[in-house]
Amino acid sequence: MKLSKKDIQLINFLQDKLMVSASGIALALRCRQKNWGSLPIILWQYGLVSLQQLDQIWEWQQTVELD
């Protein structure tokens, strides 16, 4: 699966700032590939990020989209 620049930035944010494991991200990417939802929501549904972290992800995404 080819990742977009936004995906790579999000993955870097998840690993560097929120300390989400590479295996957790890989699981979410596999689920997203099957059209099960957006990466942040999948991470939350599987308990890989908390609700507070999900909010941080959305805030981060909004700042990146403004750049």
Secondary structure as the mmCIF struct_conf table of DSSP 4:
data_model
#
loop_
_struct_conf.conf_type_id
_struct_conf.id
_struct_conf.beg_label_comp_id
_struct_conf.beg_label_asym_id
_struct_conf.beg_label_seq_id
_struct_conf.end_label_comp_id
_struct_conf.end_label_asym_id
_struct_conf.end_label_seq_id
HELX_LH_PP_P HELX_LH_PP_P1 LYS A 2 SER A 4
HELX_RH_AL_P HELX_RH_AL_P1 LYS A 5 ASP A 16
TURN_TY1_P TURN_TY1_P1 LYS A 17 LYS A 17
BEND BEND1 LEU A 18 LEU A 18
HELX_RH_AL_P HELX_RH_AL_P2 ALA A 22 GLN A 33
TURN_TY1_P TURN_TY1_P2 LYS A 34 ASN A 35
HELX_RH_AL_P HELX_RH_AL_P3 LEU A 39 GLN A 45
TURN_TY1_P TURN_TY1_P3 TYR A 46 GLY A 47
BEND BEND2 LEU A 48 VAL A 49
HELX_RH_AL_P HELX_RH_AL_P4 LEU A 51 LEU A 66
#
